[in-house]
């Protein structure tokens, strides 16, 4: 006789809300990029004509990268937030104490 084991659901993945493809966070980043593209186009179209449509693609690409790219199995904005926090925290070294900046002086080693 076989035994049925109950497995808890995997809650690490977000539920795909928009068309079964995008979750709400991804949709928000892509929508923000599109909205910034439209605002950029409306504000600058009468001054720069069609060049503003090309320069506005920066906002669309920004929205797509932040919405769809994953790094280390994390959404890209989360990865950048963790990386920024890691870079900002103070570093404590065992034999040297606290350092705000990287410096290497030979005199300190031989005293």
C-alpha positions in Angstrom: 0.0 0.0 0.0 1.4 3.4 -0.9 1.6 6.3 1.5 0.5 9.8 0.5 2.7 12.6 1.9 1.3 16.1 2.1 3.7 18.6 0.7 3.4 22.3 1.6 2.9 24.6 -1.4 6.0 26.4 -2.7 5.4 30.0 -1.8 8.6 31.5 -3.2 7.1 32.1 -6.6 4.7 35.0 -7.0 1.3 34.3 -8.5 1.0 35.2 -12.2 -1.9 37.6 -12.3 -1.6 39.4 -15.6 -2.4 36.9 -18.4 -0.7 34.1 -16.6 2.6 35.5 -17.6 3.4 38.5 -15.4 3.0 38.9 -11.7 1.9 42.3 -10.3 5.4 43.5 -9.5 6.6 42.8 -13.1 3.5 44.4 -14.6 4.1 47.5 -12.4 7.7 47.9 -13.6 6.8 47.5 -17.3 3.8 49.8 -16.9 6.0 52.5 -15.2 8.5 52.2 -18.1 5.7 52.6 -20.6 4.2 55.5 -18.8 7.5 57.3 -18.6 8.0 56.7 -22.3 4.6 58.2 -23.2 5.2 61.2 -20.9 8.7 61.7 -22.5 7.2 61.5 -26.0 4.4 64.0 -25.3 6.6 66.5 -23.6 9.4 66.5 -26.2 7.7 65.6 -29.5 7.0 69.2 -30.5 10.6 70.1 -29.9 12.7 67.2 -31.2 10.1 65.4 -33.4 10.9 61.7 -33.9 14.2 61.7 -32.0 12.3 61.7 -28.7 10.6 58.5 -29.7 14.0 56.8 -30.0 15.4 58.4 -26.8 12.3 57.4 -24.9 13.2 53.8 -25.6 15.5 54.1 -22.6 12.5 54.1 -20.3 10.9 51.1 -22.0 14.1 49.1 -21.7 14.5 50.2 -18.1 11.0 48.9 -17.3 11.6 45.6 -19.1 14.9 45.0 -17.4 13.6 45.8 -13.9 10.4 43.8 -14.6 11.7 40.6 -16.3 15.4 40.2 -15.4 16.3 37.9 -12.5 19.8 37.6 -11.0 20.6 34.8 -8.5 17.0 33.7 -8.6 15.8 37.1 -7.3 14.0 40.0 -9.1 16.6 42.5 -10.3 15.4 45.4 -8.1 15.6 43.2 -5.0 19.1 42.1 -6.1 20.2 45.7 -6.5 18.8 46.6 -3.1 20.7 43.8 -1.4 23.9 44.6 -3.2 23.6 48.3 -2.3 23.0 47.4 1.4 26.0 45.1 1.3 28.3 47.8 -0.2 27.1 50.4 2.3 27.6 48.5 5.5 30.7 49.0 7.6 33.4 46.4 7.4 35.1 45.2 10.6 38.5 43.5 10.3 39.7 41.2 12.9 43.2 42.6 13.5 42.7 46.1 12.3 39.4 47.4 13.7 37.1 49.6 11.8 37.8 51.1 8.3 35.8 53.6 6.3 38.1 53.6 3.3 40.6 51.3 1.8 44.2 52.3 2.5 47.4 50.3 2.7 50.3 51.8 4.6 53.5 49.9 5.0 54.4 51.8 8.2 51.4 50.4 10.1 52.5 46.9 9.4 56.0 47.2 10.7 55.5 49.3 13.8 
